[in-house]
Amino acid sequence: MSLDLPDPQKGGKAFEDLLGPKRGPRASEHGKWINVVGTLSQVPVSMVFWIVTDNELVQCAFGASWQTRLMAYRIGDSIKVLGKINESQVGDRLALVDCELR
């Protein structure tokens, strides 16, 4: 799987363990950190990137301080991100906030 555990200090679980019966993260997982390794699938809009990993689409939201480094990425590039599962997430796609490049 292309999603793995983040630094032990931040905690987290494997992607398969995060999903509830409707394929979205369980409420108990919101706010936890996870690493995502995948392929950039869409040109970023407002510092939000979409990454495809093992046929799962993951939304990654970065702060403005990452803009310069992120603009070097193109569709199809491999990317590794550490992000926090959005606490107000709705729906079946994994949405990460406070993302950082790894």
N, C-alpha and C positions, 0 to 999 in steps of 0.2 A: 504494500500500500504506500502511496506517496504522501501520506499525512503521518506525522509522528509526534512524539512527545516533546514539549519544549524543555527549557532548562528546568531541572528539578526544583529550583527555588520558586518558580512560578506555577508549578503543578500542571496537570492536564491529563488527557486521555487520548487513546487512538481514535481515529475518525469513526470507526464502526461502533465504538462504545458511546459515542456522543448522540447517535441518532435515536429518536423515538419512533413509535409505530407509524407516524406520518412522514418519516424520513428527515424531518427537521430536528435540530438539537433539542434534547429534553430540557425543560425549564431548569432542572438542577444543574445543568452544564453551562448556563448563561453566565458570563463573566469570567470563565476559565480561559487559560491560554493554550494555544495549539500551534504547531508548526505545519505549514502547508508547502509542499513542493509540487509544482505543476508547470503548465505551459500557459503563457499569457494568451488570452483568447479574444481580447477586445482592446481597442485603443482607449486609454484612460479618459474618463470624464470627471472633472472636479476631484481629482486625486482618488477616485474609486477605480479599482482594477478588477477584472474577472479572470479567474484562473481555473483551468480545467485540470483535474487530477483524477485519474481512473474513472472517467465518465461522470464525475461529480463537478458541478459548477460552484465555485466559491467566490463570494464577493469580499474584496479586501479594501478597506478604507484607510488611507494614510493621511497624516497631518501634512501641512504645507512645508514643513522643514525637509521633507523627503523629495520634493518636487524635482530638484536638479538631478538627483540620482535616478529617479524613476523615468524621467524623460529619455533616458538612454535605451530603455527597453522597447522592443517591437513585438508585434503579434507573432506568436510561435516561439519566442524566447523562453527558455527555462528560467524559473524564478522560485526563490525560496523565501517564505514570509513567516514571521511570528506575529500572531494577532490574537486578540481577545474576542471570544464569542459575544456577539452583540446581545446585551441584556434586554433590549426591547425588540428582539427579532420576532418577525411574524412570517410564517410560510415555511416551505420545505427546503430552501437553499441555505447553506451555511453562510452567515454574514459575519465578517470579522472587522473589528474596529481597533484603533490605536496600533495599526500594523507597522512593522519594522522589517527592513530587508535583512536577510541572514546570509 
